[in-house]
Amino acid sequence: QVQLVESGGGLVQPGGSLRLSCVASGSILNINVMGWYRQAPGKQRELVAAITSGGSTNYADSVKGRFTISRDNAKKTVYLQMSSLKPEDTAVYYCNIRSAFGVYWGQGTQVTVSS
C-alpha cells in the first residue's frame, strides 16, 4: 500500500504565502519525479511544478517566480512553497509521485486565495 499525505492548504489573503507538503509512505521505491498539480472550478487539471530525482525543476508559466518546489529524499517528501498568491491560484492541489513501478496521487488539498 502506498499513501501520500498532503498538508498545508488553507485560506490565505492575496499576496500571502503557503507551503504544501506531501509525504509518501508504504511500499514505494526509487521515486523518480515528484510534483504538484491543481484543478480550479470549471478548469482542467494542470501541472504546477515538478522535480526529478536529479533536482531538475519545471514550472507552469503562471507560477514561475512565485512558487518553488523542493524535495527531501530521506523523508520521501515533496514541498511546494507558494508566495505572492493570487486569487487565480485558488484550486485543489494534488501531489503526484512517479516511481519505477507506478504513479501515485494524493487526495488533494484546498488552497483558497481571497480577501
Residue pairs with C-beta under 8 A, 6 or more apart in sequence:
1 26
1 27
2 24
2 25
2 26
2 27
2 28
2 102
2 104
3 24
3 25
3 26
4 22
4 23
4 24
4 95
4 97
4 104
4 105
4 106
4 107
5 22
5 23
5 25
5 106
6 20
6 21
6 22
6 93
6 94
6 95
6 106
6 107
6 108
6 109
7 20
7 21
7 22
7 109
8 18
8 19
8 20
8 21
8 109
9 18
9 20
9 93
9 109
9 110
9 111
10 18
10 110
10 111
10 112
11 112
11 114
12 18
12 85
12 111
12 112
12 113
13 85
13 113
13 114
13 115
14 85
14 86
14 87
14 113
14 114
14 115
15 84
15 85
16 85
16 113
17 81
17 82
17 83
17 84
17 85
18 82
18 85
18 111
19 79
19 80
19 81
19 82
20 36
20 79
20 80
20 82
20 93
20 95
20 109
20 111
21 77
21 78
21 79
22 34
22 36
22 77
22 78
22 79
22 95
22 97
22 106
23 75
23 76
23 77
24 31
24 76
24 77
24 97
24 104
25 76
28 76
28 97
28 99
28 102
28 104
29 99
29 100
29 101
30 99
30 100
30 101
31 53
31 73
31 76
31 97
31 98
31 99
32 52
32 53
32 98
32 99
32 100
33 50
33 51
33 52
33 53
33 96
33 97
33 98
34 50
34 51
34 69
34 71
34 78
34 95
34 96
34 97
34 98
35 47
35 48
35 49
35 50
35 51
35 69
35 78
35 95
35 96
35 97
36 47
36 48
36 49
36 50
36 69
36 78
36 80
36 93
36 94
36 95
36 96
37 45
37 46
37 47
37 48
37 93
37 94
37 96
38 45
38 46
38 48
38 89
38 91
38 92
38 93
38 94
38 111
39 45
39 46
39 91
39 92
39 94
39 108
40 88
40 90
40 91
40 92
43 91
45 94
46 60
47 60
48 59
48 60
48 63
48 67
48 80
48 93
49 57
49 58
49 59
49 60
49 63
49 67
49 68
49 69
49 80
50 57
50 58
50 69
50 96
51 57
51 69
51 70
51 71
51 78
53 73
57 69
59 67
59 69
62 88
63 82
63 89
66 82
66 83
66 84
66 85
67 80
67 81
67 82
67 83
68 80
68 81
68 83
69 78
69 79
69 80
69 81
70 78
70 79
70 81
71 77
71 78
71 79
72 78
72 79
78 95
78 97
80 93
82 89
82 111
85 111
85 113
86 113
87 113
87 114
88 113
89 111
89 113
90 111
90 112
90 113
90 114
91 111
92 108
92 109
92 110
92 111
93 108
93 109
93 110
93 111
94 105
94 106
94 107
94 108
95 105
95 106
96 103
96 104
96 105
96 106
97 103
97 104
98 104
